[in-house]
Amino acid sequence: MKKVIYFSLLNCLTFTVFCQKGSYKQASILDIHCFINNFKISQKAYHFKQFNPGIGISFISGIIKSLDLQIQLNGSFPDSSFKRSNLQKNQLFLLTNDICLRARILPENKWIQPYVSFGSGTALYNNEYQVYLPFGTGMQLNYKGMFLLLTAQYHHTLNQSFNSGFYYSLGIAGAVGKKKKLNESRNVVSMKNVPVDKDQDGIPDDQDACPSEAGTLLLSGCPDTDGDGIIDSKDKCPKKFGLVKYSGCPIPDTDNDGLNDEQDLCPELPGSVAHKGCPFPDNDLDGISNNEDSCINLSGSKENFGCPFAPRKIVEQLETAAKRITFQTGRYKLSPKSFSVLDEVAGLLLSNPVIKIKIEGHTDDKGSKEMNKILSELRAKEVLLYLKGKGIQQFRLQAIGYGEIQPLVDNSSKEGQAKNRRVELKIMYE
């Protein structure tokens, strides 16, 4: 009996030392629980009637974060607990005392706290004692300062007086202390020595040029929303990154041509990047810039892409000449009488160097469409080559064949077919 008492006192002493040395202390818990245990392992070890009921009390306190120390005292009336033949069969009181370490798995602020436990304990029964090692698992449920504890352990005995057995308990507990950091009084700072910082920017108000607005050290505590180094109160564009010379605003673009004024050679006239912000030049001063003017050295109209419209007289001369151009029957070779007509056309073009013409070839509907288109293209190109041979530049001439798809009249008569076999000379305004 004395040995059991000594061992129990040793458990209590260990518990006290751990709690005093711990750097962390959570609210202590006082637990009252009921339990069942068995100390006889056999084929019917888990049968309900072989488990012995009891009641106990335990005290739990944190020693370090996620690790608690628990000491408990239990009492029960087992039917039989050890093997000796001289044991009394009447119910005797079984007294146990153990100390365990509980390792919590989840953070302390969780309402559910699973844990594992292990430790050592002593038991007294019928003037016999044993030393056992308890280890197992459990669950602690927390709700507004109250706790529900469920524990399952295996008690392994270290002598032959008792058999090893299982232990299950269900208890309720309440907090008997407040969570606190040890030596926290050493960390208390006198409020008299704490500098006032209303805007919480880390700069004391007596050193802060803007004590009611959070700012930066570089600007003496004043704010700079756009981060351009200019305090908001002096920044005309507080939400746009800018320069000091423009009072905190970006470099302006007065003419809105996409180039800021510092890069724009013509800051008040919209222009292009290619001309460094200036408009395209207009050589003939017709109001149409060179990049859109097909006749940059001749004043013209916008409708005619910057070129002057050809006089009506020239248009009529070309139409008349085109009606006199003929070819050998069924071929694209020019007839001899067409040479003088084309000489007149060449002279007209040479005296009007800005005029460009399109030579169109047409046929009647005799023969296949494919053959007629080819024939019309060849005739138009034959005219182009003749004019080119008379000194007219290639870029002023364009030849195209339409075949039979653009007749002037019905092809049902020979007269109509003759009118549809033709070449047309049209002035190009593109």
Beta strands, then each sheet from edge to edge (+ up, - down):
strand 1: 24-25
strand 2: 29-37
strand 3: 52-64
strand 4: 67-76
strand 5: 94-104
strand 6: 112-125
strand 7: 128-143
strand 8: 146-157
strand 9: 165-175
strand 10: 180-181
strand 11: 356-362
strand 12: 397-403
strand 13: 422-428
sheet 1: 1+ 10-
sheet 2: 2+ 3- 4+ 5- 6+ 7- 8+ 9- 2+
sheet 3: 12+ 11+ 13-
end
